[in-house]
Amino acid sequence: MALSKAYYCSRVAFTLLELLVGIVVLTILLLLLNQLFGEASLITNLNYKQMESDAEARLVFDRMGEDLVGMLRRTDIDYLFVKNSGSATAGANDGFFMYSQAPAYFDTSLSSSSVDPRSPLSLLGYRVNSSSYQLERLGKGLTWDNQGSASTATASYNSIIFLAPSTGTSGGWNPNTLLSGAFPSTVGTPGNNYNATEPDYQVIAPDAFRLEISYLLTDGTVSDIPILSTTPAGWTTNSSTIGATFSNSSSSCPVSSNGFPTYAAGSRWYVAGTTSSEPQCFICTSAPSSGSNTTWQSLGMKDVSAVIVTMAVLDGNSRKLLGATSVGSLIPLFLDSGFTTAQTASSVTLPGAVWQAKLNSSSPTFGSTAHIPQAAAAQIRVYQRFFYLNPQP
């Protein structure tokens, strides 16, 4: 009986070898589960970063779309779409400013006025801050009667300003009626790259560091400037325009003597921006055969069918790995559109495709080109949208 009991007990106990094998198997299973959960956590984190960037871009584009829909499209007010000094080999951030019927901030002193002077109009703008490299929106509420105080020592208007002819012989518009002249403390000036410091700027996309603007024109071409440059087919056969220049680019504004037979009604004239003046677009509305008293007016946005906005975003956690200085060094790597001449929309490669191709490059990788961790480079997202405008009268 004693032998049977000992025999039975020996059959229900685990041997040392069995225990060791069980511990090894359990350890392997725990390691596999840990790896599985780690990979799931990494994938979830990456998806969250992408969703964060997607949500931010969607917010910006939706707000920008509403602002552009509300834009005042008139030929007697100024628009400022800034193409900063980049090139086809190095990028630079663009920006734009305009009058619009959209939400904005008003001077707090207006609330004490017995008669509310606030108008539904506002001065809006978008730019990438040159220090923090974050996309900012300007929303300055305008009044009917220029009430309110200037936010800096440099005086500026608080109402919509209509274009007035220059008093000199150089043609064009009085600089004080252009946006940079009427609102120097808000928009900034060509000399400071339109980098004003007014508190009406609010960060709308803290992770967006690159902004590029280009245009789909009414003739179906894509350009860096908001004016037609390709001579239309009917121009060369119309008796009133045969031999006349359709498009001219100059460093000076047109004057009344710039007329027949060199120019005809419908001719365009583009003045590129400099460190002392805004870019301006003109259209000839009357060109008498006498060659004098030719009338040139502001073109406004008549030639623009859509504004093409391209944006690059790097999520906040990845930004922390780089720091503001390294984020700024990424900007030149996202090249300007480089449409020095208008190109057919169906054959042109837009900035979004160029940027994405650079990010997708495997030899060399974008991380090695930018001298940043590839893990951070992989989180850069590119977004692009066409904002179609209503036809301007």
Long-range contacts (C-beta under 8 A, 24 or more apart in sequence): 46-379, 49-315, 49-317, 49-318, 49-379, 50-379, 50-381, 52-207, 52-315, 52-316, 53-207, 53-313, 53-314, 53-315, 53-379, 53-381, 54-381, 56-205, 56-206, 56-207, 56-208, 56-313, 57-205, 57-208, 57-311, 57-313, 57-381, 57-383, 59-204, 59-205, 60-135, 60-204, 60-205, 60-208, 60-311, 61-309, 61-383, 61-385, 63-137, 63-204, 64-126, 64-309, 64-387, 65-385, 65-387, 66-102, 67-98, 67-100, 67-102, 67-124, 68-98, 68-100, 68-307, 68-387, 68-389, 69-390, 70-100, 70-101, 70-102, 71-98, 71-99, 71-100, 71-124, 71-301, 71-389, 72-98, 72-99, 72-100, 72-101, 72-121, 72-160, 73-300, 73-301, 73-389, 73-390, 73-392, 73-393, 74-300, 74-392, 75-297, 75-298, 75-299, 75-300, 75-302, 75-392, 76-162, 76-163, 76-298, 77-160, 77-161, 77-162, 77-163, 77-300, 78-161, 78-163, 78-173, 78-177, 78-178, 78-179, 78-182, 78-278, 78-298, 79-179, 79-226, 79-300, 79-301, 80-125, 80-178, 80-179, 80-180, 80-187, 80-194, 80-278, 80-279, 81-213, 81-226, 81-279, 81-307, 82-127, 82-194, 82-213, 82-273, 82-279, 83-213, 83-224, 83-225, 83-273, 83-279, 83-336, 84-193, 86-332, 86-335, 86-336, 87-335, 87-336, 87-338, 88-335, 88-336, 88-338, 88-340, 89-335, 90-332, 90-335, 90-336, 91-210, 91-212, 91-331, 91-332, 91-333, 91-334, 91-335, 91-336, 92-331, 92-332, 92-336, 93-127, 93-128, 93-130, 93-210, 93-211, 93-212, 93-331, 94-211, 94-212, 94-213, 95-125, 95-126, 95-127, 95-128, 95-194, 95-211, 95-213, 96-125, 96-126, 96-213, 96-307, 97-123, 97-124, 97-125, 97-138, 97-179, 97-187, 97-194, 98-123, 98-124, 98-125, 99-123, 99-124, 99-142, 99-160, 100-124, 102-139, 103-139, 104-139, 104-140, 104-141, 104-142, 104-200, 105-139, 105-140, 105-141, 105-200, 105-202, 106-141, 106-143, 106-148, 107-141, 107-147, 107-148, 107-149, 107-158, 109-148, 109-149, 110-143, 110-147, 110-148, 113-147, 117-143, 117-144, 117-145, 117-147, 118-143, 118-144, 119-143, 119-144, 119-159, 119-160, 121-160, 123-179, 123-183, 123-186, 123-187, 125-187, 126-204, 126-211, 127-194, 127-195, 127-201, 127-211, 128-208, 128-209, 128-210, 128-211, 129-201, 129-203, 130-193, 130-195, 131-324, 132-203, 132-324, 133-209, 133-324, 133-327, 133-328, 133-331, 134-203, 134-205, 134-206, 134-207, 134-208, 134-209, 135-203, 135-204, 135-205, 135-206, 135-208, 135-209, 135-211, 135-311, 136-201, 136-202, 136-203, 136-204, 137-201, 137-202, 137-204, 138-186, 138-187, 138-198, 138-200, 138-201, 139-200, 139-202, 140-183, 140-186, 140-198, 140-200, 150-185, 151-185, 151-186, 151-198, 151-199, 151-200, 152-185, 152-197, 152-198, 153-185, 154-184, 154-185, 155-185, 156-182, 156-183, 156-184, 156-185, 156-186, 157-182, 157-183, 163-298, 166-253, 169-255, 170-252, 170-253, 170-255, 171-252, 171-253, 171-254, 171-255, 171-256, 171-296, 172-252, 172-253, 172-254, 172-271, 172-280, 172-282, 173-253, 173-280, 173-298, 175-277, 178-278, 178-280, 179-278, 180-278, 190-273, 190-274, 190-275, 190-276, 190-277, 190-278, 191-275, 191-276, 205-311, 205-313, 206-316, 207-313, 207-314, 207-315, 207-316, 207-319, 208-311, 208-312, 208-313, 209-312, 209-313, 209-314, 209-327, 209-328, 209-330, 209-331, 210-310, 210-311, 210-312, 210-330, 210-331, 210-334, 210-355, 211-309, 211-310, 211-311, 212-309, 212-310, 212-311, 212-334, 212-336, 212-337, 212-351, 213-307, 213-308, 213-309, 213-310, 214-308, 214-310, 214-337, 214-339, 214-350, 214-351, 215-304, 215-305, 215-306, 215-307, 215-308, 216-304, 216-305, 216-306, 216-307, 216-308, 216-345, 216-386, 217-303, 217-304, 217-305, 217-342, 218-302, 218-303, 218-304, 218-305, 219-342, 220-344, 220-345, 220-346, 221-342, 221-343, 221-344, 221-345, 222-308, 222-339, 222-342, 222-343, 222-344, 222-345, 222-348, 222-350, 223-339, 223-341, 223-342, 223-343, 224-336, 224-337, 224-338, 224-339, 224-340, 225-270, 225-272, 225-279, 225-281, 226-281, 226-299, 226-301, 226-303, 226-304, 227-268, 227-270, 227-281, 227-299, 227-303, 228-268, 228-303, 228-342, 229-268, 229-270, 229-341, 229-342, 230-342, 235-266, 240-264, 240-265, 241-265, 241-266, 244-287, 253-280, 253-282, 253-296, 254-282, 254-284, 254-294, 254-296, 255-296, 256-292, 256-293, 256-294, 256-295, 256-296, 257-291, 257-292, 257-294, 258-294, 258-296, 259-284, 259-287, 259-288, 259-291, 259-292, 259-293, 259-294, 260-287, 260-288, 260-289, 260-290, 260-291, 260-294, 261-291, 263-287, 263-294, 268-299, 268-303, 269-296, 300-392, 301-389, 301-392, 302-392, 304-389, 305-388, 305-389, 306-386, 306-387, 306-388, 306-389, 307-386, 307-387, 307-389, 308-350, 308-351, 308-384, 308-385, 308-386, 308-387, 309-384, 309-385, 309-387, 310-337, 310-350, 310-351, 310-352, 310-355, 310-382, 310-383, 310-384, 311-382, 311-383, 311-384, 312-355, 312-380, 312-381, 312-382, 312-383, 313-380, 313-381, 313-382, 313-383, 314-376, 314-379, 314-380, 314-381, 315-379, 318-375, 318-376, 318-379, 318-380, 321-372, 321-373, 321-375, 321-376, 322-372, 322-376, 326-372, 329-370, 329-371, 330-370, 330-372, 330-380, 333-358, 333-366, 333-369, 333-370, 334-358, 350-384, 351-384, 352-382, 352-383, 352-384, 355-382, 356-382
